[in-house]
Amino acid sequence: MSPATPDTHDTRESLALDGLDVVLADEAATRAVAAALAPQLLTRAATTGACVALIGDLGAGKTTFVRGLAEAAGAPPEAIASPTFALMHVLELAAVTLVHADLYRLDSEEEVAGCGLTDELDVAGVLVVVEWPQVARALLPASTIWLHLTFEPDGGRRLASAGRRAAIDRTVG
């Protein structure tokens, strides 16, 4: 089965998290897919808390995905920036609190625990989105949704979901 290519103008397209495999032509498509996934993620976060782990190389679109998710929840686009230097940004949205973490500079689970991220996990009303989550894999909940952003030969990106074990196996030597 070939991957879907989302209509970049229809952010309400219904997409399933399980088995997700879409080709993203540009940043607008990345934001559109994030917006299409937002209702599922926000509903889950509101009831039990939710965690999304975004894996991808520099420039793959991780922060763009978070921006699309936040915009769909009512945040202005400028509210989301890469939190590489601050480690975490917390944004109070209408439906949930969005915690956007970037663990790129961290080297150990102890550092992750020390930044406060683990306090936000599995909390009703909180959606945690983690860029560079590999260092925190043992700390993230079993219910974490693992999404991979990879480069396509034509310059686009591919967004695919994977189970927790598959995500770890593909990203850690």
Protein Blocks (a to p, Z undefined) as FASTA:
>chain_A
ZZddddfklmkbccdfehpacddfblmlmmmmmmmmmmmmmmmmmmnopaddddddehil
pmmmmmmmmmmnopafklpccfklnopacdddfkbccddddfklpcbfklmmmnommmmg
opehiacddehkllmmmmpcfklccddddddfkopacdddddfklmmmmmgZZ
